Amino acid sequence: MLAFAKTDILRMLRNRRYFVFVVAFPVLLYVINASIYGQDTDAGGVKYSVLLMVSMAAYGALASSTMSSAVPLATERQSGWLRQLQITPLPGSAVVAAKLMTAMTLVLPALVLVSLAAIVQQGVSLPPGRWLALLLALWLGAVPFVALGLAIGSALTADAAQPVAMICMFVLAIAGGLWFPPEVFGATMKTVAGLTPSFHYASLGWSLAAGNGVVMTDVLVIAGWAVVLGGLAACLYRRATVRA
């Protein structure tokens, strides 16, 4: 399983689109927006350079976890690679675990590089314990988006999986307040945002970065979405395996 996951990780790291859209793009967005708004503060006195860091790190993690799970799985189904795996001693659960491991590993570059950009460009400084809690929360909180990607990859062809994954990624990013502050949302949009895993994912990060600790509502919503999307992914993967 580890060798399978390693192969997947190396394949994605050689993919230029992964670096451009998943790693470089969030860093570039942070640098541009923080240069304009970085020294402003919100109502709680937290600098936007910190809040933007969380938003762009969360966006990078969302993009990475969704795209690195949906497209490769759909491509492997279409090429017949999944069928080949079925006749090896590697069980189906190990294949799914390897895909999860791959996607979770590929989340890390976006989190680390956006954080480094914030430190270097804006001089963002947090206590070591807060840094650790923030990065750990953003890493573990990406599980629902990995599950979403696996569900898409199990249900759609390679040609369809990429645009659908991108649409889901953009919708979640916008609805979750990762590109625009939730404060500018109208009442309806705020209600919609409150139902999305991406909003609570970012909200958890904003709270930790501000030193306000973990908000259990955010944790419960993220965990709930992880269970729902994980169950959907498992069901669709079993169907795809039977068809394969």
C-alpha positions in Angstrom: 0.0 0.0 0.0 2.8 2.4 0.9 4.6 1.7 -2.4 1.3 2.3 -4.3 0.8 5.6 -2.4 4.4 6.7 -3.1 3.9 6.1 -6.8 0.7 8.2 -6.8 2.4 11.0 -4.9 5.4 11.1 -7.2 3.1 11.1 -10.3 1.2 14.1 -9.0 4.4 16.0 -8.0 5.5 15.7 -11.6 2.2 17.2 -12.8 2.8 20.9 -13.7 -0.9 21.7 -13.4 -0.8 20.6 -9.8 1.9 23.1 -9.0 0.4 25.9 -11.0 -3.2 25.7 -9.9 -2.9 24.1 -6.5 0.3 25.4 -5.0 1.5 28.5 -6.9 -2.0 30.0 -7.4 -2.9 30.3 -3.7 0.5 31.7 -2.9 0.1 34.3 -5.7 -3.4 35.2 -4.5 -2.1 35.7 -1.0 0.8 37.9 -2.0 -1.5 40.1 -4.1 -4.3 40.5 -1.6 -2.0 40.8 1.4 -0.1 43.5 -0.3 -3.3 45.5 -0.6 -5.2 44.6 2.6 -2.6 42.9 4.8 -2.2 45.7 7.4 -5.9 46.2 7.9 -7.6 44.5 10.8 -11.0 43.0 11.4 -13.4 43.8 14.2 -11.5 41.7 16.6 -8.2 43.4 15.8 -6.7 40.5 13.8 -4.7 41.5 10.8 -6.0 40.6 7.4 -2.6 39.3 6.6 -3.3 36.5 9.1 -6.9 35.9 8.0 -5.9 35.9 4.3 -3.2 33.4 5.1 -5.8 31.0 6.5 -8.1 31.6 3.6 -5.5 30.9 0.9 -4.0 28.0 2.7 -7.6 26.5 3.1 -8.2 27.1 -0.6 -5.0 25.4 -1.6 -5.8 22.5 0.6 -9.3 22.3 -0.8 -8.1 22.4 -4.4 -5.3 19.9 -3.8 -7.4 17.4 -1.9 -10.3 17.4 -4.4 -8.2 17.4 -7.6 -5.5 14.9 -6.5 -8.2 12.4 -5.6 -10.9 12.9 -8.3 -8.9 13.0 -11.6 -6.3 10.2 -10.9 -9.0 7.8 -9.8 -11.3 8.5 -12.8 -8.3 8.1 -15.1 -7.3 4.8 -13.6 -10.9 3.5 -13.9 -11.0 4.5 -17.5 -7.6 3.1 -18.5 -8.3 -0.2 -16.9 -5.7 0.2 -14.2 -8.3 -0.3 -11.5 -9.3 -3.6 -13.1 -5.7 -4.7 -12.9 -5.4 -3.8 -9.3 -8.4 -6.0 -8.6 -6.5 -9.2 -9.6 -3.5 -8.3 -7.4 -3.3 -9.2 -3.7 -3.9 -5.5 -2.8 -7.4 -5.3 -1.3 -9.9 -2.6 -2.3 -9.7 -1.0 1.1 -5.9 -0.6 0.7 -6.4 1.1 -2.6 -8.8 3.6 -1.1 -6.4 4.1 1.9 -3.5 4.7 -0.5 -5.6 7.3 -2.4 -6.5 9.0 0.9 -2.8 9.0 2.0 -1.8 10.4 -1.3 -4.3 13.3 -1.3 -3.6 14.1 2.4 0.1 14.3 1.6 -0.4 16.5 -1.3 -2.4 19.0 0.9 0.8 19.8 2.8 2.7 21.9 0.1 -0.1 24.4 -0.2 -0.4 24.8 3.6 3.3 25.2 4.1 4.1 27.5 1.2 1.2 29.9 1.9 2.3 30.1 5.5 5.9 30.7 4.4 4.7 33.5 2.1 2.9 35.1 5.0 5.9 34.9 7.2 8.3 36.3 4.5 6.1 38.9 2.9 3.9 40.1 5.7 6.0 39.2 8.8 3.2 37.0 10.2 4.2 35.6 13.5 2.2 33.2 15.7 3.3 31.3 18.8 4.7 27.8 18.0 1.7 26.1 19.6 -0.8 28.1 17.6 1.1 27.4 14.3 1.0 23.7 15.1 -2.7 23.7 16.0 -3.6 25.7 12.9 -1.7 23.6 10.4 -2.8 20.4 12.0 -6.5 21.5 11.9 -6.2 22.6 8.2 -4.5 19.3 7.3 -7.0 17.0 9.1 -10.0 19.2 8.1 -9.3 18.4 4.4 -10.7 14.9 4.8 -14.2 15.8 3.5 -12.8 17.3 0.3 -10.7 14.1 -0.3 -13.8 12.1 0.1 -15.6 14.4 -2.3 -12.9 13.9 -4.9 -13.0 10.1 -4.5 -16.7 10.2 -5.0 -16.4 12.2 -8.2 -13.5 10.0 -9.4 -15.6 6.8 -8.7 -18.7 8.1 -10.5 -17.5 9.9 -13.6 -15.2 9.5 -16.5 -11.8 11.2 -16.6 -13.1 13.8 -19.1 -16.0 14.6 -16.8 -14.3 14.3 -13.5 -11.9 17.2 -13.9 -14.4 19.9 -14.8 -16.9 18.6 -12.1 -14.1 18.6 -9.5 -13.1 22.1 -10.5 -16.7 23.4 -10.4 -17.2 21.9 -6.9 -13.9 23.4 -5.8 -14.8 26.9 -7.0 -18.3 26.7 -5.5 -17.0 25.6 -2.2 -14.2 28.2 -2.2 -16.7 31.0 -2.9 -19.5 29.8 -0.7 -17.0 29.1 2.1 -15.7 32.7 2.1 -12.2 31.7 1.0 -12.1 34.3 -1.8 -14.4 36.9 -0.4 -14.9 37.8 3.3 -18.1 36.2 4.7 -18.9 39.7 6.1 -19.9 40.9 2.6 -22.4 38.1 2.1 -26.1 38.8 2.1 -28.4 36.9 4.5 -29.2 34.1 2.0 -25.5 33.6 1.1 -24.6 33.5 4.8 -27.2 30.8 5.4 -25.8 28.8 2.4 -22.2 29.3 3.6 -23.1 28.0 7.1 -24.1 24.6 5.5 -20.9 24.1 3.6 -17.8 22.2 4.9 -15.5 24.8 3.4 -16.9 27.7 5.5 -16.5 25.8 8.8 -13.1 24.5 7.6 -11.9 28.1 7.1 -13.7 29.3 10.2 -11.9 26.8 12.3 -8.6 28.1 10.9 -9.6 31.7 11.5 -10.5 31.0 15.1 -7.2 29.2 15.8 -5.1 31.8 14.0 -6.7 34.6 16.1 -6.0 32.7 19.3 -9.6 31.9 20.1 -9.2 28.1 20.1 -11.3 25.4 18.6 -15.0 26.0 17.9 -16.8 22.7 18.3 -19.5 23.7 15.9 -16.9 23.9 13.1 -15.4 20.5 14.1 -18.8 18.8 14.2 -19.9 20.1 10.8 -16.6 19.1 9.2 -16.8 15.7 10.8 -20.4 15.3 9.7 -19.5 16.1 6.1 -16.5 13.7 6.3 -18.8 10.9 7.3 -21.5 11.7 4.7 -19.0 12.2 1.8 -16.9 9.3 3.0 -19.9 7.0 2.9 -20.9 8.3 -0.5 -17.3 7.7 -1.8 -17.2 4.2 -0.4 -20.6 3.3 -2.0 -19.6 4.8 -5.4 -16.2 3.1 -5.3 -17.8 -0.3 -4.7 -20.1 0.2 -7.6 -17.2 1.3 -9.8 -15.3 -1.8 -8.7 -18.1 -4.1 -9.6 -18.5 -2.6 -13.0 -14.8 -2.7 -13.6 
